[in-house]
Every structure is written in structure tokens, then in C-alpha cells.
Amino acid sequence: PGRPAPSTRAGMSSPEELAAAAHSACFAMALVLRLGERKARAERLTVTATVTLAEVDGVSTIVSSALRVGGRVPTVDAAGFQSAVDEAAALCPVSRLFAGAKVTVHAEIEQV
């Protein structure tokens, strides 16, 4: 139930796309903060968000935001990366904004 947020005309962003961009940027900042507290520096970090729209009470509503997180952090193992990701999920204000929606996070660390 639900569908990915639609794109608009070429070169234009929909409000849903902007919400996804805000979520991924905010989450990335929270993750960098949590990694920094571990004295770890990411060589590469990617965060993408996909928001899903569904009809709720006859109105289009963002019902979920799925984050995909990838990174290369030489001084952190997969468990440490996942721990930092989990902490970032709790810290990110935009994730908290989506509290009424289902927010999922899939993390994958690149092997060095």
C-alpha cells in the first residue's frame, strides 16, 4: 500500500522529494556527529531517503521514509557502524518529524 513520491517537471522538485532530501541530509549530519564521538572519520558516506505516499482518510500522506546508508569508515567495524546509525536515527530531528510515519534504515559499511 502506497507508492514512491512522484517527480514533477524536469528540473523541479516536489515537496515530497524535498522532504526526502531533508531527511537524508539531516540523518547524514547526525551520523557524522555520532561517528566523530567515536573518533572515526568517514572516507565516504551516502544517505538516500525514499518517501512513500498513501491515501489516509482520502488525503495523500507521507506514510514512510526509508533511508539507505552506506559508508567507508576504516576505524569502525560493521557493528560499530550499525550502532552509530541507530544512534543517529534517534538523534535526527527530521526522523523525529516523521514519527507518525514508518521510518526504516538500512545500513551497509564498505569493507576496506
C-alpha positions in Angstrom: 0.0 0.0 0.0 1.4 3.3 -1.1 3.7 4.5 -3.8 7.0 6.3 -4.1 6.6 10.1 -4.1 6.1 11.3 -7.7 8.6 13.5 -9.5 7.5 16.8 -11.0 8.6 18.5 -14.2 12.2 18.3 -15.3 14.3 20.5 -13.0 11.6 20.9 -10.4 11.4 19.1 -7.1 8.2 18.1 -5.4 7.6 18.8 -1.8 7.9 15.0 -1.1 11.3 15.0 -2.8 12.4 18.0 -0.7 11.2 16.1 2.4 13.3 13.1 1.4 16.3 15.4 0.7 15.9 17.0 4.1 15.7 13.6 5.8 18.8 12.2 4.2 20.8 15.4 4.8 19.8 15.6 8.5 20.5 11.9 9.0 23.9 12.2 7.4 24.8 15.1 9.8 23.6 13.1 12.8 25.7 10.1 11.7 28.8 12.2 11.2 28.3 13.6 14.7 28.0 10.1 16.2 31.0 8.8 14.3 33.0 11.8 15.4 32.2 11.0 19.0 33.9 7.6 18.3 36.9 9.5 16.9 36.0 8.0 13.5 36.0 9.8 10.2 34.1 8.5 7.2 36.1 8.4 3.9 32.7 8.1 2.1 29.2 8.4 3.4 26.0 8.1 1.3 22.4 8.5 2.6 19.4 8.4 0.5 15.7 8.6 1.5 12.7 7.4 -0.3 9.3 8.6 1.0 6.1 6.8 0.3 2.7 8.3 -0.2 -0.6 6.7 0.5 -4.2 7.8 0.9 -5.1 8.3 4.5 -8.6 9.5 5.1 -8.8 10.5 1.5 -5.7 12.6 1.6 -2.2 11.9 0.2 0.0 11.4 3.2 3.7 10.5 3.6 3.4 7.2 5.4 7.1 6.1 5.4 10.6 7.2 4.8 13.2 4.5 4.0 16.8 5.5 4.4 19.7 3.7 2.8 23.0 4.4 4.5 26.4 3.4 3.1 29.8 4.3 4.2 33.5 3.6 4.3 34.8 4.2 7.8 38.2 2.5 8.2 38.3 2.6 12.0 34.8 1.2 12.6 33.6 -2.3 12.1 30.1 -3.2 10.9 28.7 -3.5 14.5 30.1 -0.1 15.4 28.8 1.5 12.2 25.3 0.0 12.9 25.4 1.3 16.4 26.3 4.8 15.2 23.5 4.5 12.6 21.0 3.5 15.3 22.0 6.5 17.5 21.8 8.8 14.5 18.3 7.6 13.8 17.3 8.6 17.4 19.1 12.0 17.1 18.0 13.2 13.7 15.2 15.8 14.1 13.7 15.1 10.7 13.4 11.4 11.7 11.5 12.6 14.7 9.3 14.7 12.4 8.3 11.6 10.6 7.4 9.9 14.0 3.9 9.3 12.8 5.2 7.5 9.7 7.2 4.3 9.5 10.9 5.2 9.2 13.3 2.4 8.3 17.1 2.5 8.0 19.2 0.0 6.1 23.0 0.4 6.7 25.9 -1.1 4.9 29.6 -0.4 5.6 32.1 -0.9 2.8 34.9 -3.2 3.5 38.3 -1.5 3.4 
